[in-house]
C-alpha cells in the first residue's frame, strides 16, 4: 500500500515546484512583450512640401516684402527680343532680370492687374520685382541673379529710326538714367554715362530722334541708341557698350589658362 501512494505524492510535489518557475518565466515573456510595445515608433522622414503648380523657382522667403498692386500698361521690351519689365498705370517701372524676361512676358499681359512683391525706389518711380502674381492666380519668382545686357556689337540687328515726344525717362535697377520711353511706347536704351550726357533730350515732352539697332516684335520696339538728337539733321553719335576683347579660340592650348594664374610673387 505504501508503494502505491508514494509515486502520486512525488508527482504532486514536483508539479508544485515546477509550476511557479513556469509561471515566472511566462511572466517575464509577457513583460518583455509589453516593454517592446511601449517603445515609441521611429519618427517619419520629413516630406517635402507638395508643389502647387502655380509658382516657379520659389527659393527664398519673400513674404517679408511689401506687396504692390497695379495695372500693366506696356512691356519694357529689350533690344534682343525679350523684356526688362513693364510699366504700371501710375507710371511705375517694374524691373525684372533679363534671364526671366521671357517668362514674365508669358505670365502677364498689358491690361492685367498684378500683385508684385518687391522693393520700391525711394524717390524714383521704379520697383524691383521679386515675385509677380497674375490675375489668373499664377505666380513667378525672379531668379534675382542679373547678367550684363548683351552689347549692340554682339547682337547685330536692323537699324531702326525712332522719334517722337518722350513719355518718361527710363532707369535701371541701380536707379541710374539709361534711356527713355516714348509716347508711342518704343524704348531707347543708352549707357548710363551717355544717358546723363543727353539727359535734356530724355525729359518728358521733349521730342527726340534716335537711330540704332534693336528689336521690333510682338513685345514692343527697342533700340540701343547709336545716334541721338532733336532732329534727323542734328544727330550726335553715342558711345555704345563694347564687347569684351576676344580671347583664345575654344580648344586651343591657351583657352583654359586663367590670365595671371602663371604669375609668381
C-alpha positions as CSV (number, residue, x, y, z in Angstrom):
1,X,0.0,0.0,0.0
2,X,2.9,2.4,0.7
3,X,4.4,2.0,-2.7
4,X,1.0,2.7,-4.3
5,X,0.6,6.1,-2.7
6,X,4.3,7.2,-2.8
7,X,4.5,7.8,-6.6
8,X,1.5,10.1,-6.8
9,X,2.8,12.1,-3.9
10,X,6.1,12.6,-5.6
11,X,4.4,13.7,-8.8
12,X,2.3,16.2,-7.0
13,X,5.3,17.6,-5.1
14,X,7.3,18.0,-8.4
15,X,4.4,19.7,-10.1
16,X,4.1,22.1,-7.2
17,X,7.8,23.1,-7.6
18,X,7.7,23.4,-11.4
19,X,4.5,25.5,-11.7
20,X,5.9,28.7,-10.0
21,X,9.0,28.5,-12.2
22,X,7.0,28.2,-15.4
23,X,4.6,30.9,-14.3
24,X,7.6,33.2,-13.5
25,X,9.1,32.5,-17.0
26,X,5.7,33.2,-18.6
27,X,5.5,36.5,-16.7
28,X,9.0,37.5,-18.0
29,X,8.0,36.8,-21.5
30,X,4.8,38.8,-21.1
31,X,6.7,41.7,-19.6
32,X,9.1,41.6,-22.5
33,X,6.3,41.9,-25.0
34,X,4.8,44.9,-23.0
35,X,8.2,46.6,-23.0
36,X,8.7,46.1,-26.7
37,X,5.2,47.5,-27.4
38,X,5.9,50.6,-25.2
39,X,8.9,51.7,-27.3
40,X,8.0,54.8,-29.4
41,X,7.7,54.3,-33.1
42,X,10.5,56.0,-35.2
43,X,9.7,59.5,-36.4
44,X,8.6,59.6,-40.1
45,X,11.1,61.0,-42.5
46,X,10.4,64.7,-43.4
47,X,8.3,65.0,-46.5
48,X,9.0,67.9,-48.9
49,X,6.0,70.2,-49.4
50,X,3.9,69.4,-52.4
51,X,4.3,71.7,-55.4
52,X,1.4,73.9,-56.0
53,X,2.0,74.0,-59.8
54,X,1.3,77.8,-59.8
55,X,4.7,79.0,-58.6
56,X,8.1,78.6,-60.2
57,X,11.5,78.9,-58.6
58,X,10.5,79.6,-55.0
59,X,13.8,79.5,-53.2
60,X,13.6,82.5,-50.9
61,X,11.0,83.6,-48.3
62,X,9.6,86.6,-50.0
63,X,6.7,87.0,-47.6
64,X,8.5,89.8,-45.7
65,X,8.5,92.0,-48.8
66,X,5.7,94.5,-49.3
67,X,3.0,93.9,-51.9
68,X,2.2,96.5,-54.6
69,X,-0.8,96.2,-57.0
70,X,-1.2,97.9,-60.3
71,X,-2.4,97.6,-63.9
72,X,0.1,96.8,-66.6
73,X,0.2,99.4,-69.3
74,X,3.0,98.1,-71.5
75,X,6.1,96.0,-71.5
76,X,9.6,97.4,-71.4
77,X,11.0,95.5,-74.4
78,X,14.7,94.7,-74.6
79,X,16.8,95.1,-77.7
80,X,17.2,91.4,-78.0
81,X,13.5,90.4,-78.2
82,X,12.7,89.9,-74.5
83,X,11.5,92.3,-71.8
84,X,13.2,94.0,-69.0
85,X,10.0,94.6,-67.1
86,X,6.8,96.6,-67.6
87,X,5.1,99.9,-66.8
88,X,2.1,100.2,-64.5
89,X,-0.7,102.7,-65.0
90,X,0.7,105.0,-62.3
91,X,4.0,105.3,-64.2
92,X,6.0,102.9,-62.0
93,X,8.6,101.0,-63.9
94,X,8.6,97.4,-62.7
95,X,12.0,95.8,-63.4
96,X,12.9,92.1,-63.7
97,X,16.1,90.3,-64.5
98,X,16.9,89.8,-68.2
99,X,17.0,86.0,-67.6
100,X,13.4,85.9,-66.6
101,X,12.1,88.4,-69.1
102,X,10.6,85.9,-71.5
103,X,9.0,84.0,-68.6
104,X,7.3,87.1,-67.2
105,X,6.1,88.1,-70.7
106,X,4.2,84.8,-70.7
107,X,2.8,85.4,-67.2
108,X,1.2,88.8,-67.6
109,X,0.0,91.0,-70.4
110,X,-1.0,94.6,-70.9
111,X,-4.3,95.3,-69.1
112,X,-3.7,92.8,-66.3
113,X,-3.9,93.9,-62.7
114,X,-1.0,92.2,-60.9
115,X,0.4,91.8,-57.4
116,X,4.1,92.4,-57.0
117,X,6.4,91.7,-54.1
118,X,9.4,93.8,-54.3
119,X,11.4,96.9,-53.3
120,X,10.3,100.3,-54.4
121,X,12.7,103.2,-55.2
122,X,12.9,105.8,-52.5
123,X,12.5,108.7,-54.9
124,X,12.4,107.2,-58.4
125,X,9.3,105.5,-59.9
126,X,11.0,102.1,-60.1
127,X,10.1,98.8,-58.5
128,X,12.4,95.8,-58.4
129,X,10.1,92.8,-58.6
130,X,10.9,89.5,-57.0
131,X,7.5,87.8,-57.1
132,X,4.7,88.6,-59.5
133,X,1.2,87.1,-59.4
134,X,-1.1,87.4,-62.4
135,X,-4.9,87.8,-62.1
136,X,-5.2,84.2,-63.2
137,X,-3.5,83.0,-60.0
138,X,-0.1,82.1,-61.3
139,X,3.0,83.3,-59.6
140,X,6.6,83.5,-60.7
141,X,9.7,84.3,-58.6
142,X,12.6,86.2,-60.2
143,X,16.0,84.5,-60.2
144,X,17.5,87.6,-58.5
145,X,20.7,87.0,-60.5
146,X,21.1,89.5,-63.3
147,X,23.6,89.1,-66.1
148,X,25.0,92.0,-68.1
149,X,23.0,93.0,-71.1
150,X,24.3,91.9,-74.5
151,X,26.0,94.7,-76.3
152,X,24.9,96.1,-79.7
153,X,28.0,94.8,-81.3
154,X,27.2,91.2,-80.3
155,X,23.6,91.5,-81.5
156,X,23.6,92.9,-85.0
157,X,20.1,93.8,-85.9
158,X,18.4,96.1,-88.4
159,X,18.9,99.9,-88.0
160,X,15.7,101.5,-86.7
161,X,14.8,105.2,-86.5
162,X,12.6,106.1,-83.6
163,X,11.3,109.6,-83.0
164,X,8.6,111.3,-81.0
165,X,7.9,113.0,-77.7
166,X,9.3,111.4,-74.6
167,X,6.8,109.9,-72.2
168,X,9.1,109.2,-69.3
169,X,12.9,108.8,-68.6
170,X,14.0,105.1,-68.1
171,X,16.0,103.9,-65.2
172,X,18.0,100.7,-64.4
173,X,17.9,98.6,-61.2
174,X,20.5,100.8,-59.7
175,X,18.4,103.9,-60.2
176,X,20.6,105.3,-63.0
177,X,19.2,107.0,-66.0
178,X,19.5,104.7,-69.0
179,X,17.2,106.0,-71.7
180,X,13.6,106.9,-72.3
181,X,10.1,105.5,-73.2
182,X,8.5,107.4,-76.0
183,X,4.7,108.2,-76.1
184,X,4.4,105.6,-78.9
185,X,5.7,103.0,-76.3
186,X,9.0,102.5,-78.1
187,X,12.1,102.4,-75.9
188,X,15.5,104.0,-76.2
189,X,18.5,102.4,-74.4
190,X,21.7,104.2,-73.7
191,X,24.6,103.6,-71.3
192,X,24.2,105.5,-68.0
193,X,27.1,107.9,-68.8
194,X,25.6,108.7,-72.3
195,X,22.1,109.0,-70.9
196,X,23.4,111.5,-68.4
197,X,25.1,113.4,-71.2
198,X,21.9,113.6,-73.2
199,X,19.5,114.0,-70.2
200,X,17.9,117.1,-71.6
201,X,16.7,115.1,-74.6
202,X,15.2,112.4,-72.3
203,X,12.8,114.7,-70.4
204,X,9.0,114.2,-70.6
205,X,7.6,116.0,-73.6
206,X,10.9,116.5,-75.3
207,X,10.9,115.5,-79.0
208,X,13.8,113.2,-79.8
209,X,15.2,111.3,-82.8
210,X,17.3,108.2,-82.3
211,X,19.0,105.7,-84.6
212,X,20.2,102.3,-83.5
213,X,19.9,98.5,-83.8
214,X,17.4,96.5,-81.8
215,X,14.2,94.6,-81.9
216,X,10.7,95.3,-83.3
217,X,8.4,92.5,-82.4
218,X,5.3,91.5,-80.6
219,X,6.6,92.6,-77.2
220,X,7.4,96.1,-78.4
221,X,10.2,98.1,-80.1
222,X,13.5,98.9,-78.5
223,X,16.9,100.1,-79.7
224,X,20.4,100.5,-78.4
225,X,20.9,104.1,-79.4
226,X,23.9,104.9,-81.7
227,X,22.9,108.4,-82.7
228,X,20.5,110.8,-80.9
229,X,19.3,114.4,-81.3
230,X,16.4,116.8,-81.5
231,X,16.0,116.1,-85.3
232,X,17.4,113.9,-88.0
233,X,19.6,116.8,-89.1
234,X,21.2,117.2,-85.7
235,X,22.1,113.7,-84.6
236,X,25.1,113.1,-82.4
237,X,27.0,109.8,-82.2
238,X,26.6,107.9,-79.0
239,X,29.1,105.5,-77.4
240,X,27.6,102.0,-77.0
241,X,28.6,99.1,-74.9
242,X,31.7,97.3,-76.3
243,X,32.0,93.5,-76.2
244,X,34.9,92.1,-74.1
245,X,38.1,91.7,-76.0
246,X,38.3,88.3,-77.8
247,X,40.2,85.6,-76.0
248,X,41.9,82.4,-77.3
249,X,39.9,80.2,-79.5
250,X,38.0,77.4,-77.9
251,X,40.0,74.2,-77.9
252,X,43.4,76.0,-78.1
253,X,46.1,75.4,-75.6
254,X,45.6,78.8,-74.1
255,X,41.8,78.5,-73.8
256,X,41.8,77.0,-70.3
257,X,44.5,79.3,-68.9
258,X,43.3,82.0,-66.5
259,X,45.1,85.2,-67.2
260,X,47.6,86.0,-64.4
261,X,47.5,82.4,-63.0
262,X,51.1,81.8,-64.0
263,X,52.4,84.9,-62.2
264,X,54.6,84.3,-59.2
265,X,55.4,86.8,-56.4
